[in-house]
Amino acid sequence: MQQLMQQVKNDPQMVQRVMQSPDGQKLMQLLTSSDNGAGLGHAAASAGSGNTAQMVSMLKKVMQTTEGAALLDRLSSQLQR
């Protein structure tokens, strides 16, 4: 995970490319569906200032579903390319 985070820091456009993919769009739907994106906005702001706990919590909730876990596995593979 540390290596992946370093890759993201070194190539922010990589994240943009992945998030524009169908899987990235589905992840955004899952993360924003319950509150129209308010929680994601707060989590992103906190992550931007170094506190990733909210973002991690949101991703853990997504990973608790079969669909979400498969989705995050595919996205992780895309980021590692």
Helices and strands as residue ranges (DSSP letters): H 2-10, H 12-19, H 22-32, H 38-48, H 53-63, H 66-80
